[in-house]
Amino acid sequence: MSIADTPRAVTDGSRRDCVVLLHGLGESPFTMGALELALRRANYDVANIGYPSTSAPIETLVARHIRPLFDRYRDAGRLHFVTHSLGGVLLHAAMSDFMPANLGRVVMTAPGLKGSDALELYRRNWLFRMMFGPAAYQSGTGDDTFAHVLEQDARYPLGVIAGCVSLDPIANVVIPWPHDGKISVARTRIRGMADHIVLMTPHDLTASDPLAIAQTLHFLAHGHFLHLLRPGTASVDVKAA
């Protein structure tokens, strides 16, 4: 199947598959707008969810805004999720305790499943904390961060898209290469994931990158990414944990 082809959702009787989109820290549903359009064109029902990412700790965001989605969309044919950055951490935390009965597949773009290298650098700055809130402070890599209590196994069909282009010159000095300017590729991996791929995109644009959108559609339809190069090349990273 060509990466330019548009896969269609697998339907369950009269119920279409639903894809829930979760944006990242300090973002809005607008961040996921291009992906939402592509998914609708592929015949999915789409719920582009907004939540107050800068106003509460991770645990509160999970309990109040992520976990209730499982019940809200329980009547969908299959319930898929696509996340960006913090959205992936929140979803994984929610599914560590409970998974929807109709869960389909999950794609996470640029998820800091083991914390963000850049946020570890900035999170103790009072101005940064005032702007981005408690979840940002929890999203570093130190011993007191959420990554150290987050389950590091995926018990669901998970595909991870990481970026390897940085627009932050400071990050280029302090974050181990390869990275996307905020998170090293190594910190996007998790045990048990179905597939992993690295694309030429910076962190903030990973969810809206055209190739990332095409790979997301491919994973939702087939359960794996379309690897155009041999494993081990600069733009592909397969099934590493």
C-alpha positions, 0 to 999 in steps of 0.5 A: 500500500502506498503511503499516499493512499488513504486507508478507511476505517474498519466499521463495526456494524452501523457504528464507525470507528472513532478517533480521539485526538489529545493535544500537548502542553500549552496547546489547543485542539487547533494543533491537531486540526490538520490531522482531524481533517485527514481522519475525517476524509478517511471516514473516521468519526473524530473527537478533537478534545481540548483540556486545560493542560497548564492549569492542573497536575497530571493526576488531576488532568487524567482523572477529570479530562482523560479517563471520562473519555472512555465512557463517553465514547464506549458506543463507538465501533472501535475507539482509537487515540492519537496524541501529541506530547503530554497528551500521550503521557496522560492517555498512557497513565489513564490506561495503566489503570483501565482500558476501554472495552472497545479500544482500537489502536493508539498513535502517540506523536513525540510523547515524553513517556520517560520525561522531557529533557528540555523541561528538565532544563526549564521547569524550575524557573518560576516564570516557566512554571507560572506560564505552563503550570504544574504538569510542565513541572512534572514532565522533566526527567528528575527523580521527582517527575511523573515519568518515574511513577508512570508504567513503562509497559504498553498493554495495548496496540501502540505506535510511536512517532518521534521527531529528530529535528531541533529548532532550539539551539540550547537543546542541541547542546544539552539533549542527547542526539537524536532529539526533536528539540524537547525530547530525545528519541530514546525517551519516546520509547516504551516496552511492548509498543507495536512499532516506532518510527523517527521522522524529520520533524521538530517537536511542536510540528510532529502532529501536523507534519504531512508524513506523520499524518500519513503514517498515523493513518497507516498505523490505525488501518494496519497496526504498523507504520510504513517503513520506507528505509531499512531499519537502522537508517537515520529516519527509521527506528523500529520496535525498540524498547 
